[in-house]
Amino acid sequence: MAKIPSQLLKGTLEGALLLIIARGETYGYAVQTTLAELGFGTVPEGTIYPLLLKMQKQGLIAAERHASKTGPDRKYYHLTAAGQTAIASFVPRWQQLAQAMARLVEAKDETSQ
């Protein structure tokens, strides 16, 4: 699978992080791993952690430190009510964009036959 350029991810990564955190409390590395497993490719820590901090400052997510069995304490993130509202706003806009892009790709495929 080809790597998704960072400029293409830029507008959707916050929504993706919110959707991952909405699945249940999680920490930064697990978010990065989930993104990779879902096909986003390797999103650098230098992209994920500043975005998590920004989302925390905006009140979309909250964080708590929990002890880790394998090393230092981990910062676990969970969604806030504002985060739920942001998801409710993001999902329909994303679906509209995805459908519009699908129609464009479909039209391109039809004209190149």
Secondary structure by P-SEA (a helix, b strand, c coil): ccccccccccccaaaaaaaaaaaccccaaaaaaaaaaaccccccccccaaaaaaaaaaccbbbbbbbbccccbbbbbbbcaaaaaaaaaaaaaaaaaaaaaaaaaaaaaaaac
